[in-house]
Amino acid sequence: MNDNINNALFVQGFIRMCDDGFNQGWHERNGGNLTYRIKPEEIEEVKSELKDDGEWFPIGTSVPGLAGEYFLVTGSGKYFRNVILDPWANIAIVKIDDNGEKYKIVYGLEKGGKPTSELPSHLMNHEVKKRVTNGEHRVIYHCHTTNVIALTFVLPLEDKVFTRELWEMATECPVVFPSGVGVVHWMVPGGRDIAVETSKLMEMYDVAIWAHHGIFCSGADFDLTFGLAHTVEKAAEILVKTLSMQNYKLQTIEPQEFRNLAKDFKVDIPEKFLYDKTTKYVINTVDTTENKSIIRKSFKMKLFEGMEDEYERRHNELWPEMKEMIHEYGGHNYSIFLDKETNILYGYIELENEEKWAKSADTEICRKWWDYMADIMETNPDNSPVSTDLKNVFFLK
């Protein structure tokens, strides 16, 4: 293979990034993909080596903003671990047609193959980032970052939650990704649907987390893009380790401290991520090992005769707002049991703080729930359930 093209700095940078990603453990088997929008002057350096007589293939989407552009891409089914060993068997330079609807291979994949199956997602997002960054961004990278994927099973799949939790894990995070991160719920990879959803997020963010799959990020060059992915994954790793010790933080970086950081580092961070967190819990479970901060509370209530099925049905369909309120006010591991002979309900809940929990009774959603349940159980004049606290007489860890 010609040394001219092998020695091109953009090719060397691409190969190095593939190898770095593999060495991080982000590219098992043939997982992940990388694309680079080649600069005109870089194409001029290697243009004599390119073959322009190849067959055109449909991209699977339309990207008129990339018409005539050249991209360096990883191949579908190719292994990142092999890129450094035999680059042009595993990567290729492709050209986009004048309408932005087809591509052809002009160099590489010499042993056969086609560009990454995520090519539509990559190109749609290249088009978005080219527009919103005035052409500055040229790299799109998708990798299977272990700790980020793990968090998508336990954190709410919301931009604000992932951004705030990752920001809190390392001081550099709001500096490296000040616009935050977006989250795409699980979707079949490689298709137009996930490409469209990701491109919507890329209007605002440089990182999109694909639930149960990995991350998708954009940057101006290889170093910045790899560094972005590395920082997000490092923050996720710290969060996973924190949660493995206990599921709440005794202290963290507070909203005003983020504002101070942004001012000193001259970055703009959206206020929507600096929301008031009434609890430091990030996972809605409680460690049941002995811990003085956990309060075990039990109580009894009375159900009207014949209403057991209706009571169970309503709780099986518990409103999401009620679930959120219970966790927000420090309630966890909440269970209710029924004695069918007496229609007595026995409740058990673990609390962070009894004073905070008591305030949950003043919330609009709680009172709405009381009103909803009043026709099937004994209640007080305000429709709160008649409830008697039970004394704890024994506990075995």
SVG drawing of the C-alpha trace seen along z (x, -y; Angstrom):
<svg xmlns="http://www.w3.org/2000/svg" viewBox="-67 -34 73 49">
<polyline fill="none" stroke="black" stroke-width="0.4" points="0.0,0.0 1.3,-3.5 3.4,-5.2 2.0,-8.6 -1.5,-7.7 -0.2,-5.6 1.9,-8.6 -0.9,-11.1 -1.4,-12.6 -5.2,-12.1 -4.8,-8.4 -2.3,-8.0 -4.6,-9.8 -7.5,-7.6 -5.6,-4.4 -4.3,-5.5 -7.8,-6.4 -9.1,-2.9 -6.2,-1.3 -6.7,-3.5 -10.4,-2.6 -9.7,1.1 -7.1,0.9 -9.7,-0.8 -11.9,2.3 -14.6,0.3 -14.6,2.4 -15.3,6.1 -15.5,8.3 -16.5,5.9 -18.3,3.4 -18.1,-0.4 -17.3,-2.6 -15.4,-5.8 -15.7,-8.3 -13.8,-11.4 -14.8,-14.2 -11.6,-14.7 -10.3,-18.3 -10.0,-19.4 -6.2,-20.0 -5.8,-16.4 -7.7,-15.0 -5.4,-16.9 -2.4,-15.2 -3.7,-11.7 -6.0,-12.3 -3.6,-10.7 -4.1,-7.4 -7.9,-7.5 -9.9,-5.5 -12.9,-7.3 -14.4,-4.6 -16.1,-2.6 -19.8,-1.7 -22.3,-4.1 -24.4,-2.7 -27.3,-4.3 -26.5,-5.7 -30.0,-5.0 -30.7,-8.6 -30.2,-12.0 -27.4,-14.3 -27.2,-17.1 -25.1,-19.2 -22.3,-16.6 -22.5,-16.5 -19.1,-16.0 -17.3,-15.4 -14.8,-12.6 -14.9,-10.5 -12.5,-8.0 -14.6,-5.2 -14.3,-1.9 -15.7,1.1 -18.8,3.1 -18.0,6.3 -14.3,5.3 -12.4,5.4 -10.9,2.4 -8.0,4.5 -7.0,5.3 -6.9,1.7 -3.4,1.1 -2.2,4.4 -3.8,4.1 -5.4,0.7 -6.7,0.8 -8.3,4.2 -10.4,2.7 -11.0,-1.0 -11.8,-3.0 -12.1,-6.4 -15.6,-7.0 -16.9,-9.8 -20.5,-11.3 -22.3,-12.0 -23.4,-15.5 -26.9,-14.9 -25.9,-13.5 -27.7,-10.3 -25.0,-7.8 -21.4,-6.9 -18.7,-5.0 -15.4,-3.5 -12.4,-5.3 -9.7,-3.6 -9.4,-0.8 -11.4,2.3 -9.1,4.0 -10.2,7.5 -13.8,6.7 -16.5,5.3 -18.5,2.1 -18.5,-0.9 -19.8,-0.6 -23.5,0.3 -23.9,-2.9 -23.0,-5.0 -26.5,-6.6 -26.3,-7.6 -22.7,-8.9 -23.5,-11.0 -26.7,-12.4 -24.9,-13.6 -21.9,-14.8 -24.3,-17.0 -25.8,-18.4 -22.5,-19.0 -21.0,-20.6 -23.9,-23.0 -24.1,-23.9 -20.3,-24.2 -19.7,-26.0 -17.7,-23.1 -15.4,-22.8 -16.5,-19.2 -15.1,-16.5 -15.1,-13.3 -18.0,-11.0 -17.2,-8.2 -19.3,-5.3 -18.0,-3.0 -19.2,-0.5 -18.1,-2.2 -18.7,0.3 -19.6,-1.9 -21.9,-4.2 -23.8,-1.2 -24.1,0.1 -25.6,-3.2 -28.3,-3.0 -29.8,-0.1 -30.1,-1.9 -30.4,-5.7 -33.5,-7.3 -32.9,-7.7 -33.1,-11.5 -30.6,-14.1 -30.7,-16.1 -30.1,-13.1 -27.1,-11.7 -25.6,-15.1 -25.8,-16.1 -24.6,-12.7 -21.6,-12.6 -20.8,-16.3 -20.6,-15.6 -18.1,-12.8 -15.2,-14.9 -14.5,-18.6 -13.3,-18.6 -16.6,-17.2 -18.6,-20.4 -15.5,-21.9 -15.0,-19.1 -18.8,-18.7 -20.4,-21.9 -23.5,-21.5 -24.3,-18.2 -25.2,-14.8 -28.3,-13.5 -29.9,-10.1 -31.5,-8.0 -33.8,-5.2 -32.9,-1.7 -33.5,-1.4 -32.3,1.1 -28.9,-0.1 -27.9,-0.8 -31.3,-2.1 -32.7,-5.5 -34.8,-5.8 -31.8,-5.8 -30.0,-8.2 -32.9,-10.7 -33.2,-10.6 -29.5,-11.0 -29.3,-13.9 -31.9,-15.7 -29.7,-15.5 -26.6,-16.5 -28.2,-19.9 -27.6,-20.5 -24.9,-18.1 -21.6,-16.6 -22.4,-13.3 -25.4,-11.1 -25.8,-8.0 -27.4,-5.1 -29.2,-3.1 -27.8,0.4 -25.4,-0.1 -22.8,-2.8 -22.0,-6.4 -22.0,-8.5 -19.9,-11.6 -18.6,-14.4 -15.5,-16.6 -13.2,-18.8 -10.3,-16.3 -9.3,-12.8 -7.7,-14.0 -10.7,-16.1 -13.2,-13.4 -11.4,-10.5 -10.8,-12.7 -14.5,-13.5 -15.5,-9.8 -12.7,-9.0 -13.9,-11.7 -17.5,-10.6 -16.6,-7.0 -14.2,-7.9 -17.0,-9.9 -19.3,-6.9 -16.7,-4.6 -16.4,-6.8 -20.1,-6.8 -20.4,-3.1 -17.7,-2.7 -19.4,-5.2 -22.7,-3.3 -20.9,0.0 -20.0,-1.5 -23.3,-3.0 -26.2,-4.4 -26.0,-8.0 -23.3,-10.7 -22.5,-12.3 -21.2,-15.3 -20.9,-16.4 -20.4,-19.4 -23.3,-21.8 -25.0,-24.0 -23.4,-27.3 -20.0,-25.6 -20.7,-24.5 -21.6,-28.2 -18.3,-29.3 -16.4,-26.7 -18.1,-27.7 -17.2,-31.4 -13.5,-30.7 -13.1,-28.4 -15.2,-30.6 -17.7,-28.0 -21.5,-28.3 -23.4,-25.5 -27.2,-25.3 -29.1,-26.2 -31.6,-23.3 -28.9,-20.9 -28.4,-22.8 -31.8,-21.8 -32.4,-21.4 -31.8,-17.8 -33.9,-17.2 -32.0,-13.9 -28.5,-12.8 -29.7,-9.4 -29.0,-8.5 -30.3,-4.9 -33.8,-4.1 -32.7,-1.3 -31.3,-1.3 -28.4,0.8 -30.0,2.9 -26.8,3.4 -26.7,1.8 -26.7,-2.0 -27.9,-4.5 -29.1,-6.8 -31.7,-4.2 -35.0,-4.3 -37.2,-1.2 -40.8,-2.0 -43.9,0.2 -47.6,-0.6 -51.0,0.8 -54.1,-0.4 -57.6,1.1 -59.1,2.1 -62.8,2.3 -64.2,5.8 -64.1,7.1 -61.7,4.4 -58.4,6.4 -58.3,7.0 -59.1,3.3 -56.4,2.2 -53.8,4.4 -54.8,3.3 -54.5,-0.4 -51.0,0.2 -49.9,2.2 -50.7,-0.9 -49.2,-3.3 -48.8,-6.7 -45.3,-7.6 -45.6,-10.9 -46.3,-9.0 -43.2,-6.8 -41.1,-9.9 -42.5,-11.7 -41.9,-8.7 -38.2,-8.5 -37.8,-12.3 -38.9,-12.4 -36.6,-9.7 -38.8,-6.6 -37.3,-3.3 -38.1,0.5 -41.7,-0.2 -43.9,2.9 -47.5,3.4 -48.9,6.8 -52.6,7.9 -54.0,10.1 -57.1,11.5 -58.8,12.7 -58.9,9.2 -58.4,6.9 -55.5,5.3 -52.8,3.8 -49.3,3.9 -46.8,1.4 -43.0,1.4 -40.8,-1.4 -37.2,-2.5 -36.6,-6.2 -33.7,-8.6 -35.2,-11.1 -38.5,-11.1 -39.0,-14.9 -38.5,-14.9 -40.9,-12.0 -43.5,-13.7 -43.5,-16.6 -44.5,-14.2 -48.1,-14.4 -48.3,-18.0 -47.6,-17.4 -50.4,-17.7 -49.8,-14.3 -50.0,-12.6 -53.3,-14.3 -54.6,-13.4 -53.7,-9.7 -55.5,-9.8 -58.6,-11.1 -58.3,-8.3 -58.1,-5.6 -60.7,-6.9 -63.5,-4.8 -61.8,-1.4 -60.2,-1.9 -60.7,-3.6 -59.6,-7.3 -59.5,-10.4 -61.6,-13.5 -58.8,-14.8 -58.9,-11.4 -55.5,-10.4 -55.6,-6.6 -56.2,-5.8 -52.7,-4.5 -51.2,-3.2 -47.4,-2.9 -46.1,0.5 -43.3,1.0 -40.1,2.7 -39.4,5.5 -36.7,7.5 -34.2,7.0 -31.7,9.5 -29.2,8.3"/>
</svg>
